[in-house]
Amino acid sequence: MGAPPKKKRHHFVPQFVLRGFSADGASVPTFVLETGELHRHASVRGQCAEEYLYGRESHMEDAFAESEGRVAAVLRHLAAEDMSPFAGEYRAHEFPETLAAFQELQAHPLHAVREYVYYQAHRTVASTAALDEAIDAQAKRWLRSDPRLKPELLEMLDRVTIKPSDTIVSERAG
């Protein structure tokens, strides 16, 4: 058996975002909706996180950490009113025609922000559950349209769920 992963606690709201609401950089005021309790100095490290949320392998957590590091640097420049990294045109509305143009687009700080916003919106349990539901519905549509499937197998489709085995939702259930 291998060693346990180094990154056990996975944040669905990055710590650098939480620290933006912190007076001391280590704690944030936290209101617990379920109980109505206010914790004035809850640890940043303990908020908006679950153990192994993205699985026991560290691929996703490492990718999020890399993206968050780039965005944190961009936000530090903005907070310091340093606009020098933003020089040059950023054309996100056009697909680059060459690899060089794509690499230039990727190097711009606003690309890091766009990428981060996209990942942040899709790294939640709710987003993954919605994707799992869409996969189930689409797979069943395809199967129902296949003339080779026998009617008794088609009837069974309503009693099963078809989904990937390596998503946040499946990791939580397992």
N, CA, C and O of each residue as an XYZ file, in Angstrom:
696
protein
N       0.837     -1.176      0.000
C       0.000      0.000      0.000
C       0.884      1.241      0.000
O       1.870      1.300      0.734
N       0.536      2.238     -0.822
C       1.332      3.455     -0.918
C       1.045      4.414      0.221
O       0.112      4.230      1.003
N       1.873      5.437      0.289
C       1.690      6.459      1.314
C       0.442      7.275      1.011
O       0.086      7.451     -0.154
N      -0.222      7.771      2.041
C      -1.405      8.600      1.806
C      -1.013      9.890      1.086
O       0.115     10.361      1.232
N      -1.933     10.461      0.313
C      -1.625     11.690     -0.398
C      -1.269     12.817      0.566
O      -1.784     12.887      1.682
N      -0.377     13.699      0.112
C       0.043     14.818      0.950
C      -1.081     15.831      1.124
O      -1.230     16.421      2.194
N      -1.858     16.028      0.091
C      -2.926     17.030      0.140
C      -4.249     16.343      0.419
O      -4.907     15.837     -0.489
N      -4.622     16.334      1.669
C      -5.831     15.654      2.112
C      -7.029     16.604      2.106
O      -8.135     16.213      1.732
N      -6.806     17.847      2.520
C      -7.868     18.848      2.636
C      -7.953     19.620      1.324
O      -7.022     20.329      0.941
N      -9.090     19.468      0.642
C      -9.310     20.141     -0.639
C     -10.325     21.260     -0.457
O     -11.441     21.029      0.010
N      -9.934     22.465     -0.828
C     -10.807     23.640     -0.683
C     -11.612     23.862     -1.954
O     -11.052     23.869     -3.050
N     -12.906     24.042     -1.818
C     -13.721     24.406     -2.978
C     -13.831     25.916     -3.107
O     -14.252     26.414     -4.152
N     -13.462     26.654     -2.066
C     -13.198     28.097     -2.162
C     -11.736     28.248     -1.755
O     -11.372     27.933     -0.622
N     -10.907     28.723     -2.662
C      -9.468     28.796     -2.375
C      -9.146     29.651     -1.151
O      -9.840     30.620     -0.844
N      -8.086     29.267     -0.472
C      -7.685     29.985      0.729
C      -7.302     31.434      0.417
O      -7.533     32.318      1.241
N      -6.720     31.691     -0.761
C      -6.346     33.072     -1.069
C      -7.588     33.952     -1.188
O      -7.516     35.149     -0.908
N      -8.712     33.394     -1.593
C      -9.962     34.156     -1.654
C     -10.469     34.411     -0.241
O     -10.861     35.530      0.090
N     -10.462     33.381      0.588
C     -10.916     33.537      1.971
C     -10.072     34.562      2.724
O     -10.597     35.335      3.526
N      -8.762     34.567      2.466
C      -7.880     35.522      3.158
C      -8.211     36.968      2.787
O      -7.878     37.892      3.529
N      -8.860     37.161      1.652
C      -9.302     38.500      1.274
C     -10.354     39.049      2.232
O     -10.608     40.253      2.248
N     -10.963     38.183      3.024
C     -11.971     38.581      4.003
C     -11.422     38.511      5.430
O     -12.170     38.619      6.401
N     -10.129     38.332      5.535
C      -9.504     38.122      6.833
C      -8.723     39.357      7.276
O      -8.004     39.965      6.483
N      -8.871     39.722      8.549
C      -8.116     40.846      9.099
C      -6.683     40.428      9.439
O      -5.763     41.244      9.386
N      -6.501     39.156      9.787
C      -5.177     38.701     10.207
C      -4.523     37.706      9.256
O      -3.400     37.265      9.499
N      -5.218     37.349      8.168
C      -4.662     36.407      7.199
C      -4.819     34.950      7.577
O      -4.515     34.066      6.775
N      -5.287     34.685      8.778
C      -5.400     33.304      9.245
C      -6.826     32.902      9.602
O      -7.145     31.714      9.640
N      -7.690     33.892      9.867
C      -9.055     33.555     10.262
C     -10.046     34.473      9.553
O      -9.715     35.581      9.131
N     -11.270     33.972      9.438
C     -12.342     34.739      8.811
C     -13.608     34.603      9.644
O     -13.834     33.569     10.273
N     -14.433     35.648      9.650
C     -15.727     35.472     10.298
C     -16.575     34.520      9.456
O     -16.646     34.658      8.235
N     -17.205     33.572     10.102
C     -17.972     32.548      9.399
C     -19.337     32.377     10.060
O     -19.443     32.188     11.271
N     -20.368     32.448      9.238
C     -21.734     32.239      9.709
C     -22.196     30.879      9.221
O     -22.173     30.614      8.019
N     -22.613     30.015     10.129
C     -23.058     28.670      9.796
C     -24.572     28.710      9.585
O     -25.328     28.904     10.537
N     -25.008     28.529      8.351
C     -26.427     28.629      8.027
C     -27.272     27.604      8.773
O     -28.363     27.926      9.243
N     -26.780     26.373      8.885
C     -27.567     25.304      9.504
C     -27.877     25.576     10.971
O     -28.956     25.226     11.449
N     -26.945     26.195     11.692
C     -27.124     26.384     13.129
C     -27.392     27.828     13.524
O     -27.840     28.091     14.639
N     -27.123     28.765     12.623
C     -27.290     30.179     12.945
C     -26.156     30.733     13.789
O     -26.272     31.826     14.341
N     -25.064     29.994     13.894
C     -23.932     30.428     14.716
C     -22.977     31.307     13.912
O     -22.760     31.086     12.721
N     -22.412     32.302     14.585
C     -21.381     33.143     14.008
C     -20.071     32.838     14.720
O     -19.976     32.934     15.943
N     -19.080     32.475     13.950
C     -17.734     32.245     14.483
C     -16.873     33.403     13.975
O     -16.588     33.491     12.781
N     -16.470     34.271     14.864
C     -15.754     35.484     14.457
C     -14.333     35.201     13.970
O     -13.791     35.972     13.178
N     -13.729     34.119     14.426
C     -12.339     33.829     14.055
C     -12.182     32.362     13.648
O     -11.444     31.611     14.284
N     -12.870     31.970     12.602
C     -12.747     30.595     12.109
C     -11.488     30.497     11.249
O     -11.178     31.409     10.482
N     -10.785     29.413     11.379
C      -9.549     29.206     10.635
C      -9.803     29.194      9.120
O     -10.706     28.506      8.643
N      -9.010     29.950      8.381
C      -9.104     29.939      6.917
C      -8.889     28.524      6.407
O      -9.589     28.066      5.504
N      -7.924     27.842      6.988
C      -7.585     26.488      6.542
C      -8.763     25.523      6.656
O      -8.881     24.589      5.864
N      -9.629     25.746      7.634
C     -10.729     24.817      7.857
C     -12.012     25.143      7.114
O     -12.954     24.351      7.150
N     -12.078     26.280      6.447
C     -13.328     26.698      5.815
C     -13.406     26.245      4.360
O     -12.402     26.159      3.653
N     -14.622     25.962      3.947
C     -14.909     25.648      2.529
C     -13.998     24.547      2.004
O     -13.447     24.654      0.908
N     -13.846     23.507      2.780
C     -12.953     22.416      2.414
C     -13.520     21.088      2.894
O     -14.277     21.022      3.863
N     -13.136     20.044      2.194
C     -13.478     18.685      2.602
C     -12.275     17.794      2.338
O     -11.456     18.069      1.462
N     -12.189     16.735      3.105
C     -11.112     15.777      2.873
C     -11.353     15.041      1.567
O     -12.436     14.507      1.326
N     -10.328     15.020      0.732
C     -10.333     14.288     -0.539
C     -11.531     14.621     -1.426
O     -12.063     13.738     -2.098
N     -11.958     15.870     -1.436
C     -13.098     16.286     -2.253
C     -12.900     15.927     -3.718
O     -13.847     15.525     -4.395
N     -11.678     16.069     -4.210
C     -11.389     15.792     -5.621
C     -10.716     14.434     -5.810
O     -10.091     14.188     -6.842
N     -10.841     13.559     -4.823
C     -10.280     12.218     -4.930
C      -8.983     12.082     -4.160
O      -8.411     13.067     -3.693
N      -8.534     10.858     -4.036
C      -7.320     10.589     -3.265
C      -6.048     10.897     -4.046
O      -4.986     11.089     -3.454
N      -6.148     10.942     -5.339
C      -5.006     11.367     -6.157
C      -4.955     12.886     -6.115
O      -5.982     13.530     -5.902
N      -3.796     13.460     -6.311
C      -3.667     14.910     -6.151
C      -3.721     15.691     -7.465
O      -3.470     16.896     -7.459
N      -4.038     15.047     -8.586
C      -3.998     15.738     -9.886
C      -4.850     17.008     -9.900
O      -4.368     18.080    -10.265
N      -6.105     16.883     -9.506
C      -7.013     18.023     -9.568
C      -6.598     19.101     -8.576
O      -6.556     20.281     -8.924
N      -6.297     18.715     -7.370
C      -5.896     19.696     -6.354
C      -4.631     20.421     -6.801
O      -4.512     21.629     -6.595
N      -3.692     19.712     -7.406
C      -2.462     20.341     -7.908
C      -2.771     21.325     -9.039
O      -2.198     22.413     -9.096
N      -3.677     20.937     -9.936
C      -4.045     21.825    -11.049
C      -4.740     23.080    -10.531
O      -4.468     24.182    -11.007
N      -5.633     22.919     -9.557
C      -6.300     24.085     -8.969
C      -5.281     24.989     -8.285
O      -5.351     26.211     -8.417
N      -4.340     24.402     -7.560
C      -3.332     25.200     -6.854
C      -2.495     26.014     -7.841
O      -2.176     27.173     -7.578
N      -2.145     25.414     -8.960
C      -1.363     26.128     -9.981
C      -2.162     27.302    -10.547
O      -1.640     28.410    -10.671
N      -3.416     27.061    -10.886
C      -4.283     28.109    -11.418
C      -4.490     29.218    -10.386
O      -4.439     30.400    -10.724
N      -4.723     28.839     -9.140
C      -4.941     29.811     -8.075
C      -3.702     30.671     -7.847
O      -3.820     31.862     -7.561
N      -2.523     30.081     -7.969
C      -1.279     30.839     -7.813
C      -1.151     31.920     -8.871
O      -0.741     33.043     -8.578
N      -1.507     31.571    -10.122
C      -1.442     32.562    -11.208
C      -2.440     33.695    -10.953
O      -2.109     34.866    -11.133
N      -3.643     33.350    -10.539
C      -4.666     34.368    -10.308
C      -4.311     35.232     -9.099
O      -4.514     36.445     -9.131
N      -3.795     34.637     -8.056
C      -3.393     35.413     -6.878
C      -2.346     36.455     -7.273
O      -2.387     37.584     -6.784
N      -1.414     36.090     -8.148
C      -0.394     37.042     -8.608
C      -1.035     38.187     -9.388
O      -0.659     39.346     -9.213
N      -1.997     37.866    -10.242
C      -2.707     38.894    -11.006
C      -3.435     39.845    -10.054
O      -3.377     41.063    -10.229
N      -4.109     39.301     -9.062
C      -4.851     40.124     -8.109
C      -3.922     41.005     -7.265
O      -4.284     42.126     -6.907
N      -2.725     40.497     -6.949
C      -1.756     41.322     -6.213
C      -1.344     42.533     -7.056
O      -1.216     43.639     -6.532
N      -1.136     42.322     -8.364
C      -0.800     43.442     -9.254
C      -1.937     44.463     -9.281
O      -1.699     45.668     -9.205
N      -3.160     43.979     -9.389
C      -4.301     44.887     -9.420
C      -4.441     45.656     -8.106
O      -4.712     46.857     -8.114
N      -4.256     44.964     -6.978
C      -4.364     45.619     -5.680
C      -3.302     46.706     -5.518
O      -3.536     47.717     -4.856
N      -2.148     46.493     -6.119
C      -1.056     47.469     -6.060
C      -1.178     48.517     -7.166
O      -0.320     49.388     -7.311
N      -2.257     48.418     -7.942
C      -2.499     49.321     -9.076
C      -1.352     49.277    -10.088
O      -1.039     50.278    -10.732
N      -0.735     48.109    -10.215
C       0.332     47.883    -11.196
C      -0.290     47.254    -12.437
O      -0.599     46.062    -12.448
N      -0.468     48.042    -13.459
C      -1.117     47.564    -14.680
C      -0.113     47.062    -15.718
O      -0.517     46.672    -16.814
N       1.178     47.061    -15.402
C       2.191     46.669    -16.385
C       2.001     45.256    -16.946
O       2.264     45.051    -18.132
N       1.557     44.271    -16.156
C       1.373     42.939    -16.746
C       0.246     42.872    -17.776
O       0.155     41.910    -18.539
N      -0.605     43.889    -17.796
C      -1.770     43.856    -18.666
C      -1.542     44.548    -20.006
O      -2.483     44.749    -20.774
N      -0.311     44.907    -20.280
C       0.000     45.559    -21.550
C      -0.295     44.602    -22.695
O      -0.142     43.388    -22.559
N      -0.707     45.145    -23.792
C      -1.006     44.322    -24.954
C      -2.476     43.998    -25.039
O      -3.234     44.150    -24.081
N      -2.848     43.555    -26.196
C      -4.254     43.267    -26.460
C      -4.606     41.857    -25.980
O      -3.802     40.930    -26.079
N      -5.797     41.723    -25.473
C      -6.293     40.408    -25.073
C      -7.596     40.180    -25.811
O      -8.627     40.756    -25.465
N      -7.545     39.337    -26.829
C      -8.725     39.096    -27.663
C      -9.299     37.723    -27.331
O      -8.923     36.723    -27.943
N     -10.177     37.678    -26.397
C     -10.768     36.406    -25.996
C     -11.967     36.029    -26.850
O     -12.441     34.895    -26.788
N     -12.457     36.964    -27.642
C     -13.656     36.683    -28.436
C     -13.338     36.003    -29.768
O     -14.245     35.573    -30.481
N     -12.068     35.907    -30.095
C     -11.669     35.239    -31.343
C     -10.822     34.023    -31.006
O      -9.988     34.071    -30.102
N     -11.035     32.938    -31.730
C     -10.190     31.772    -31.521
C      -8.876     31.996    -32.255
O      -8.896     32.334    -33.438
N      -7.741     31.823    -31.600
C      -6.454     32.052    -32.257
C      -6.269     31.136    -33.463
O      -6.633     29.961    -33.428
N      -5.705     31.684    -34.513
C      -5.526     30.912    -35.751
C      -4.238     30.107    -35.766
O      -4.114     29.160    -36.541
N      -3.280     30.465    -34.926
C      -2.004     29.745    -34.907
C      -1.673     29.335    -33.476
O      -2.233     29.858    -32.513
N      -0.750     28.387    -33.366
C      -0.302     27.963    -32.046
C       0.383     29.121    -31.332
O       0.200     29.295    -30.127
N       1.159     29.906    -32.047
C       1.841     31.056    -31.439
C       0.826     32.059    -30.891
O       1.010     32.596    -29.799
N      -0.232     32.308    -31.641
C      -1.272     33.239    -31.179
C      -1.983     32.680    -29.946
O      -2.327     33.431    -29.033
N      -2.199     31.378    -29.918
C      -2.827     30.748    -28.758
C      -1.918     30.859    -27.541
O      -2.385     31.169    -26.445
N      -0.627     30.609    -27.723
C       0.316     30.709    -26.612
C       0.415     32.144    -26.094
O       0.567     32.364    -24.893
N       0.329     33.109    -26.995
C       0.329     34.515    -26.591
C      -0.912     34.825    -25.756
O      -0.827     35.520    -24.743
N      -2.051     34.313    -26.178
C      -3.299     34.497    -25.443
C      -3.186     33.878    -24.045
O      -3.601     34.485    -23.057
N      -2.629     32.680    -23.971
C      -2.479     31.991    -22.684
C      -1.542     32.725    -21.731
O      -1.701     32.638    -20.513
N      -0.574     33.443    -22.275
C       0.401     34.139    -21.441
C      -0.165     35.409    -20.811
O       0.399     35.910    -19.839
N      -1.247     35.930    -21.334
C      -1.824     37.162    -20.810
C      -2.480     36.898    -19.454
O      -3.153     35.881    -19.291
N      -2.297     37.796    -18.474
C      -2.875     37.580    -17.141
C      -4.394     37.405    -17.137
O      -4.931     36.680    -16.300
N      -5.076     38.053    -18.052
C      -6.538     37.899    -18.069
C      -6.959     36.491    -18.457
O      -8.049     36.049    -18.094
N      -6.111     35.783    -19.186
C      -6.422     34.386    -19.502
C      -6.435     33.558    -18.214
O      -7.300     32.700    -18.033
N      -5.489     33.814    -17.336
C      -5.450     33.089    -16.056
C      -6.720     33.353    -15.256
O      -7.262     32.446    -14.624
N      -7.190     34.592    -15.285
C      -8.408     34.939    -14.551
C      -9.616     34.247    -15.163
O     -10.442     33.687    -14.442
N      -9.726     34.281    -16.492
C     -10.853     33.612    -17.170
C     -10.848     32.117    -16.877
O     -11.889     31.537    -16.568
N      -9.694     31.503    -16.973
C      -9.563     30.073    -16.707
C      -9.969     29.765    -15.264
O     -10.690     28.802    -15.005
N      -9.499     30.591    -14.335
C      -9.821     30.395    -12.925
C     -11.325     30.494    -12.676
O     -11.897     29.653    -11.982
N     -11.958     31.508    -13.235
C     -13.401     31.694    -13.038
C     -14.162     30.485    -13.576
O     -15.111     30.015    -12.948
N     -13.751     29.988    -14.724
C     -14.398     28.806    -15.298
C     -14.250     27.604    -14.350
O     -15.232     26.936    -14.028
N     -13.027     27.341    -13.914
C     -12.809     26.194    -13.029
C     -13.526     26.363    -11.700
O     -14.063     25.396    -11.161
N     -13.541     27.575    -11.167
C     -14.203     27.802     -9.886
C     -15.698     27.488     -9.990
O     -16.291     26.923     -9.071
N     -16.287     27.858    -11.111
C     -17.726     27.614    -11.296
C     -18.034     26.128    -11.455
O     -19.155     25.695    -11.188
N     -17.053     25.349    -11.885
C     -17.306     23.939    -12.189
C     -16.648     22.959    -11.225
O     -16.640     21.757    -11.488
N     -16.103     23.438    -10.129
C     -15.414     22.531     -9.208
C     -16.242     22.189     -7.985
O     -15.708     21.680     -7.000
N     -17.522     22.458     -8.032
C     -18.379     22.219     -6.875
C     -19.103     20.883     -6.983
O     -19.209     20.300     -8.062
N     -19.588     20.424     -5.871
C     -20.378     19.190     -5.833
C     -21.648     19.367     -6.670
O     -22.035     18.458     -7.405
N     -22.294     20.525     -6.563
C     -23.539     20.769     -7.314
C     -23.288     20.739     -8.820
O     -24.087     20.175     -9.567
N     -22.202     21.332     -9.265
C     -21.879     21.342    -10.685
C     -21.601     19.926    -11.193
O     -22.040     19.547    -12.279
N     -20.871     19.160    -10.399
C     -20.566     17.789    -10.785
C     -21.825     16.928    -10.803
O     -21.989     16.087    -11.687
N     -22.708     17.132     -9.839
C     -23.966     16.373     -9.806
C     -24.808     16.687    -11.044
O     -25.412     15.786    -11.627
N     -24.850     17.950    -11.445
C     -25.600     18.332    -12.647
C     -24.992     17.686    -13.891
O     -25.720     17.227    -14.771
N     -23.675     17.649    -13.966
C     -23.012     17.002    -15.101
C     -23.295     15.504    -15.100
O     -23.548     14.922    -16.154
N     -23.256     14.880    -13.936
C     -23.568     13.453    -13.843
C     -24.989     13.166    -14.322
O     -25.223     12.176    -15.015
N     -25.933     14.023    -13.957
C     -27.325     13.855    -14.400
C     -27.432     13.991    -15.918
O     -28.161     13.238    -16.564
N     -26.713     14.942    -16.474
C     -26.744     15.143    -17.925
C     -26.135     13.944    -18.651
O     -26.639     13.528    -19.695
N     -25.061     13.393    -18.106
C     -24.436     12.206    -18.708
C     -25.403     11.030    -18.676
O     -25.537     10.313    -19.668
N     -26.079     10.825    -17.545
C     -27.055      9.750    -17.412
C     -28.165      9.899    -18.454
O     -28.505      8.940    -19.147
N     -28.724     11.100    -18.559
C     -29.831     11.333    -19.501
C     -29.381     11.116    -20.944
O     -30.101     10.500    -21.730
N     -28.197     11.617    -21.297
C     -27.713     11.478    -22.676
C     -27.403     10.018    -23.006
O     -27.748      9.536    -24.085
N     -26.756      9.319    -22.082
C     -26.442      7.904    -22.323
C     -27.723      7.100    -22.522
O     -27.771      6.227    -23.389
N     -28.746      7.376    -21.743
C     -30.023      6.664    -21.883
C     -30.707      7.011    -23.204
O     -31.339      6.150    -23.816
N     -30.588      8.265    -23.648
C     -31.153      8.635    -24.966
C     -30.473      7.837    -26.080
O     -31.132      7.326    -26.985
N     -29.148      7.741    -25.998
C     -28.414      6.987    -27.022
C     -28.822      5.510    -27.007
O     -29.067      4.905    -28.050
N     -28.888      4.953    -25.801
C     -29.249      3.539    -25.705
C     -30.665      3.287    -26.214
O     -30.905      2.296    -26.903
N     -31.597      4.166    -25.887
C     -32.976      3.993    -26.346
C     -33.100      4.110    -27.870
O     -34.019      3.552    -28.468
N     -32.182      4.829    -28.480
C     -32.243      4.988    -29.940
C     -31.539      3.840    -30.679
O     -31.575      3.778    -31.908
N     -30.904      2.940    -29.933
C     -30.186      1.821    -30.557
C     -31.171      0.678    -30.828
O     -31.693      0.083    -29.884
N     -31.431      0.367    -32.091
C     -32.408     -0.679    -32.419
C     -31.963     -2.085    -31.995
O     -32.778     -3.008    -31.975
N     -30.695     -2.255    -31.660
C     -30.194     -3.581    -31.277
C     -30.575     -3.959    -29.848
O     -30.540     -5.140    -29.501
N     -30.938     -2.987    -29.009
C     -31.272     -3.296    -27.627
C     -32.659     -3.897    -27.517
O     -33.614     -3.410    -28.121
N     -32.754     -4.953    -26.744
C     -34.036     -5.642    -26.546
C     -34.928     -4.815    -25.613
O     -34.429     -4.102    -24.743
N     -36.249     -4.913    -25.799
C     -37.192     -4.133    -24.967
C     -37.008     -4.343    -23.468
O     -37.148     -3.393    -22.698
N     -36.700     -5.552    -23.041
C     -36.538     -5.789    -21.601
C     -35.308     -5.060    -21.049
O     -35.299     -4.661    -19.885
N     -34.288     -4.886    -21.861
C     -33.124     -4.110    -21.422
C     -33.452     -2.620    -21.360
O     -32.998     -1.906    -20.466
N     -34.234     -2.175    -22.308
C     -34.629     -0.769    -22.313
C     -35.477     -0.427    -21.081
O     -35.373      0.671    -20.535
N     -36.310     -1.370    -20.653
C     -37.130     -1.145    -19.454
C     -36.257     -0.993    -18.212
O     -36.609     -0.257    -17.290
N     -35.137     -1.677    -18.184
C     -34.236     -1.623    -17.032
C     -33.518     -0.277    -16.918
O     -33.028      0.066    -15.842
N     -33.447      0.483    -17.999
C     -32.733      1.764    -17.966
C     -33.260      2.705    -16.888
O     -32.493      3.467    -16.299
N     -34.551      2.657    -16.629
C     -35.118      3.551    -15.629
C     -34.733      3.168    -14.205
O     -34.942      3.950    -13.278
N     -34.178      1.987    -14.022
C     -33.799      1.527    -12.682
C     -32.307      1.644    -12.412
O     -31.842      1.274    -11.334
N     -31.553      2.153    -13.381
C     -30.104      2.301    -13.198
C     -29.689      3.751    -13.441
O     -30.408      4.535    -14.061
N     -28.518      4.070    -12.937
C     -27.918      5.377    -13.181
C     -26.605      5.154    -13.914
O     -25.789      4.324    -13.513
N     -26.416      5.887    -14.968
C     -25.192      5.788    -15.756
C     -24.376      7.041    -15.483
O     -24.826      8.153    -15.760
N     -23.172      6.861    -14.939
C     -22.340      8.017    -14.642
C     -20.872      7.613    -14.587
O     -20.545      6.437    -14.433
N     -19.995      8.601    -14.716
C     -18.563      8.314    -14.592
C     -18.231      7.907    -13.159
O     -18.978      8.213    -12.230
N     -17.130      7.229    -12.992
C     -16.776      6.753    -11.654
C     -15.725      7.635    -10.986
O     -15.307      7.336     -9.868
N     -15.292      8.697    -11.627
C     -14.206      9.488    -11.045
C     -14.560     10.970    -10.917
O     -13.758     11.842    -11.253
N     -15.761     11.241    -10.431
C     -16.174     12.635    -10.231
C     -16.275     12.919     -8.747
O     -16.181     12.004     -7.928
N     -16.465     14.178     -8.394
C     -16.594     14.573     -7.001
C     -17.738     13.799     -6.335
O     -17.585     13.294     -5.223
N     -18.857     13.711     -7.007
C     -20.014     13.041     -6.424
C     -19.723     11.567     -6.172
O     -20.065     11.044     -5.112
N     -19.091     10.886     -7.140
C     -18.811      9.465     -6.951
C     -17.747      9.269     -5.875
O     -17.799      8.285     -5.137
N     -16.784     10.183     -5.771
C     -15.763     10.085     -4.734
C     -16.398     10.222     -3.352
O     -16.017      9.519     -2.416
N     -17.365     11.126     -3.228
C     -18.035     11.343     -1.938
C     -18.864     10.140     -1.552
O     -18.945      9.785     -0.376
N     -19.492      9.501     -2.553
C     -20.353      8.348     -2.278
C     -19.518      7.117     -1.919
O     -19.966      6.248     -1.171
N     -18.292      7.054     -2.465
C     -17.444      5.880     -2.265
C     -16.732      5.924     -0.999
O     -15.976      5.006     -0.683
